[in-house]
């Protein structure tokens, strides 16, 4: 229940501060006489290099801070309802995540399963989850999704 309250508070704060990147479908609804109190994105110039986060696409982690992952590669998907979920190397996880303007990203607290794996796998999983949780920016570079923050840089390849 606490996670839900934190996620709702985070989303409300981002919406009110104007940092949340509103999808085009939401912009269309706002123009059509929707909620007048909703954050307005009309009139905010889009930067020519702004990219759209690839919602609904599955990604497999390639490396963390340049170090490749082994056979149990972490996975990531962010759906249309801003729910991130995936496999972290041993456990599965989920969180609320919001693409922000200027290719920013905010990832909420993570919910995890409680499997226990060998020491190396758990260390790799913890490093991956920390880098994902505290990520601040994302980019598409050469077909890869790159997520960066103070805990590191994760590179993902598109999963089929």
Secondary structure, 3 states (H helix, E strand, C coil): CHHHHHHHHHHHHHHHHCCECCCHHHHHHHHCCCCCCCCCCCCCCCCCCCCCCCCCCEEEEEEECCEECCCCCCEEEECCCCEEEEECCCCEEEEEEEEEHHHEEEECCCEECCCCCCHHHHHHHHHHHHHHHCEEEEEEECCEEEEEECCEEEEEEECC
